[in-house]
Amino acid sequence: MCASGLSLDQALANLRAKGASIIECIVAVKEHTGCELVEAKQTVHSSNAWHDMAQATEKMWDEMIKVVEEDLPNPH
């Protein structure tokens, strides 16, 4: 969509309007820009298209990161 002249935020709004999930939008941003997952998440969460949902899901993300970090082996 960005290739057709839409801004990233407009493209995200279109994806959301067509039923894409926030996760699908994060993956799309990552693939489109080549950025890291964390940067793609921040981009989507700070977009006008997903700002409302991002605030509601921030606690879930924090918990998910906590669980993943707890499951990682301790390098020491």
N, C-alpha and C positions, 0 to 999 in steps of 0.2 A: 504493500500500500504506500509505503514511503517513496518508492520508485515512481509512483504516479503523482508525486508532488504534495502528498499529505505530510503534515508534521508528525513526529512520533506520537505526540499526544492525540492527534486526530486519528491516527492509525489504531492506537490502543482503544480509543472510544468506539471506533467501528468494530473492532474485534469483540469488545464487550457487548455491544449492541447485537452482534450476531451470535452471542451465547458463549463466547470463549471465557474460560475461567481465568482467574488471576494467575494461576500457575502456568497455564498455556501462554498467557501474555508475557510472563517472565521468560519462558523458554524462547518465545518469538523474538524478544528483545535481545537475548543472549545470542541467538543464531544470526540475527540481522546485523548486530553491531560487532560481534566477536568479543564482547566484554566478558568478564568473569560473572559467575552466578550472583554473587553478592551485589555487584554493580547493577546488574539487570534487575534484581529485586528492588534495589533502591530507586532505580529509574521508574519502574512501574508504580511503586508505592508513593512516589512523589508526584506522579502524573495527576492531572485534573480528572482523568477518566477513572482512576482507581483510588483516589484519595479517601473517599468515604469507606470503602471496604478495607483499605490498608490499615486504617486506625482500628477497625474492628478485629482484624486478624493479627495484629502485632503481638499480642500475648501468646497466641498459638505459635508464632515463629520463635519467640523467645524460649518457649517450652521445648520446641522441636530441637533447637540448637543445644539447649541444655542436655537433652536426652542423648543426642548424637555425641556430644563431647564426653559425656559420662561413659559411653560405650567404646570410645576410642582407647586403645591401649596406652598406658602411661609410658613414655619413652625413657623414664629414669629408673 
